[in-house]
Amino acid sequence: MKRSGAWWVKETGNEMLGIRCAIYNGTYGKVFDKYKKAQMPL
């Protein structure tokens, strides 16, 4: 998750990692629908 200019806080790091992994493995739509159905903030 290291990128130039990027920084993460401990409390949301795992969630961000999950989203980034979903983008790379092609399951982002499924993951996004899960958050949307649960009405969880991204």
Distance bins in CASP14 RR format, pairs under 12 A and 6 or more apart:
PFRMAT RR
TARGET T0000
AUTHOR 0000-0000-0000
RMODE 2
METHOD distances of the structure
MODEL  1
1 7 0 0 0 0 1 0 0 0 0 0 0
1 8 1 0 0 1 0 0 0 0 0 0 0
1 9 0 0 0 0 0 1 0 0 0 0 0
1 12 0 0 0 0 0 1 0 0 0 0 0
1 13 1 0 0 1 0 0 0 0 0 0 0
1 14 0 0 0 0 0 1 0 0 0 0 0
1 15 0 0 0 0 0 1 0 0 0 0 0
1 16 1 0 0 1 0 0 0 0 0 0 0
1 17 1 0 0 1 0 0 0 0 0 0 0
1 18 0 0 0 0 1 0 0 0 0 0 0
1 19 0 0 0 0 0 1 0 0 0 0 0
1 20 1 0 0 1 0 0 0 0 0 0 0
1 21 0 0 0 0 0 1 0 0 0 0 0
1 24 0 0 0 0 0 1 0 0 0 0 0
2 8 0 0 0 0 1 0 0 0 0 0 0
2 17 0 0 0 0 0 1 0 0 0 0 0
2 20 0 0 0 0 0 1 0 0 0 0 0
3 16 0 0 0 0 0 1 0 0 0 0 0
3 20 0 0 0 0 0 1 0 0 0 0 0
6 13 0 0 0 0 0 1 0 0 0 0 0
6 16 0 0 0 0 1 0 0 0 0 0 0
6 20 0 0 0 0 0 1 0 0 0 0 0
7 13 0 0 0 0 0 1 0 0 0 0 0
7 16 0 0 0 0 0 1 0 0 0 0 0
8 14 0 0 0 0 1 0 0 0 0 0 0
8 15 0 0 0 0 1 0 0 0 0 0 0
8 16 1 0 1 0 0 0 0 0 0 0 0
8 17 0 0 0 0 1 0 0 0 0 0 0
8 18 0 0 0 0 0 1 0 0 0 0 0
8 19 0 0 0 0 0 1 0 0 0 0 0
8 20 0 0 0 0 0 1 0 0 0 0 0
9 15 0 0 0 0 0 1 0 0 0 0 0
9 16 0 0 0 0 1 0 0 0 0 0 0
10 16 0 0 0 0 0 1 0 0 0 0 0
10 17 0 0 0 0 0 1 0 0 0 0 0
12 18 0 0 0 0 0 1 0 0 0 0 0
12 19 0 0 0 0 1 0 0 0 0 0 0
12 20 0 0 0 0 0 1 0 0 0 0 0
12 40 0 0 0 0 0 1 0 0 0 0 0
12 41 0 0 0 0 1 0 0 0 0 0 0
12 42 0 0 0 0 1 0 0 0 0 0 0
13 19 0 0 0 0 1 0 0 0 0 0 0
13 20 0 0 0 0 1 0 0 0 0 0 0
13 21 0 0 0 0 0 1 0 0 0 0 0
14 20 0 0 0 0 0 1 0 0 0 0 0
14 21 0 0 0 0 0 1 0 0 0 0 0
15 21 0 0 0 0 0 1 0 0 0 0 0
15 22 0 0 0 0 0 1 0 0 0 0 0
15 31 0 0 0 0 0 1 0 0 0 0 0
15 34 0 0 0 0 0 1 0 0 0 0 0
15 35 0 0 0 0 1 0 0 0 0 0 0
15 40 0 0 0 0 1 0 0 0 0 0 0
15 41 0 0 0 0 1 0 0 0 0 0 0
15 42 1 0 0 1 0 0 0 0 0 0 0
16 22 0 0 0 0 0 1 0 0 0 0 0
16 23 0 0 0 0 0 1 0 0 0 0 0
16 31 0 0 0 0 0 1 0 0 0 0 0
16 42 0 0 0 0 1 0 0 0 0 0 0
17 23 0 0 0 0 0 1 0 0 0 0 0
17 24 0 0 0 0 0 1 0 0 0 0 0
17 31 0 0 0 0 0 1 0 0 0 0 0
18 24 0 0 0 0 1 0 0 0 0 0 0
18 25 0 0 0 0 1 0 0 0 0 0 0
18 26 0 0 0 0 0 1 0 0 0 0 0
18 27 0 0 0 0 1 0 0 0 0 0 0
18 28 0 0 0 0 1 0 0 0 0 0 0
18 30 0 0 0 0 0 1 0 0 0 0 0
18 31 1 0 0 1 0 0 0 0 0 0 0
18 32 0 0 0 0 0 1 0 0 0 0 0
18 34 0 0 0 0 0 1 0 0 0 0 0
18 35 0 0 0 0 0 1 0 0 0 0 0
18 42 0 0 0 0 0 1 0 0 0 0 0
19 25 0 0 0 0 0 1 0 0 0 0 0
19 26 0 0 0 0 0 1 0 0 0 0 0
19 27 0 0 0 0 0 1 0 0 0 0 0
19 28 1 0 0 1 0 0 0 0 0 0 0
19 29 0 0 0 0 0 1 0 0 0 0 0
19 30 0 0 0 0 0 1 0 0 0 0 0
19 31 1 0 0 1 0 0 0 0 0 0 0
19 32 0 0 0 0 1 0 0 0 0 0 0
19 34 0 0 0 0 0 1 0 0 0 0 0
19 35 0 0 0 0 1 0 0 0 0 0 0
19 40 0 0 0 0 0 1 0 0 0 0 0
19 41 0 0 0 0 0 1 0 0 0 0 0
19 42 1 0 0 1 0 0 0 0 0 0 0
20 26 0 0 0 0 0 1 0 0 0 0 0
20 27 0 0 0 0 0 1 0 0 0 0 0
20 28 0 0 0 0 1 0 0 0 0 0 0
20 31 0 0 0 0 0 1 0 0 0 0 0
21 27 0 0 0 0 1 0 0 0 0 0 0
21 28 0 0 0 0 1 0 0 0 0 0 0
21 31 0 0 0 0 1 0 0 0 0 0 0
22 28 1 0 1 0 0 0 0 0 0 0 0
22 29 1 0 0 1 0 0 0 0 0 0 0
22 30 1 0 0 1 0 0 0 0 0 0 0
22 31 1 0 1 0 0 0 0 0 0 0 0
22 32 1 0 0 1 0 0 0 0 0 0 0
22 33 0 0 0 0 0 1 0 0 0 0 0
22 34 0 0 0 0 1 0 0 0 0 0 0
22 35 0 0 0 0 0 1 0 0 0 0 0
22 42 0 0 0 0 0 1 0 0 0 0 0
23 29 0 0 0 0 1 0 0 0 0 0 0
23 30 0 0 0 0 0 1 0 0 0 0 0
23 31 0 0 0 0 1 0 0 0 0 0 0
23 32 0 0 0 0 1 0 0 0 0 0 0
24 31 0 0 0 0 0 1 0 0 0 0 0
25 31 0 0 0 0 1 0 0 0 0 0 0
26 32 0 0 0 0 0 1 0 0 0 0 0
27 33 0 0 0 0 0 1 0 0 0 0 0
27 34 0 0 0 0 1 0 0 0 0 0 0
28 34 0 0 0 0 0 1 0 0 0 0 0
28 35 0 0 0 0 0 1 0 0 0 0 0
28 36 0 0 0 0 0 1 0 0 0 0 0
28 42 0 0 0 0 0 1 0 0 0 0 0
29 35 0 0 0 0 1 0 0 0 0 0 0
29 36 0 0 0 0 1 0 0 0 0 0 0
29 37 0 0 0 0 0 1 0 0 0 0 0
30 36 0 0 0 0 0 1 0 0 0 0 0
30 37 0 0 0 0 0 1 0 0 0 0 0
31 37 0 0 0 0 0 1 0 0 0 0 0
31 38 0 0 0 0 0 1 0 0 0 0 0
31 40 0 0 0 0 0 1 0 0 0 0 0
31 42 0 0 0 0 1 0 0 0 0 0 0
32 38 0 0 0 0 0 1 0 0 0 0 0
32 40 0 0 0 0 0 1 0 0 0 0 0
32 42 1 0 0 1 0 0 0 0 0 0 0
33 39 0 0 0 0 0 1 0 0 0 0 0
33 40 0 0 0 0 0 1 0 0 0 0 0
34 40 0 0 0 0 1 0 0 0 0 0 0
34 42 0 0 0 0 0 1 0 0 0 0 0
35 41 1 0 0 1 0 0 0 0 0 0 0
35 42 1 0 1 0 0 0 0 0 0 0 0
36 42 0 0 0 0 1 0 0 0 0 0 0
END
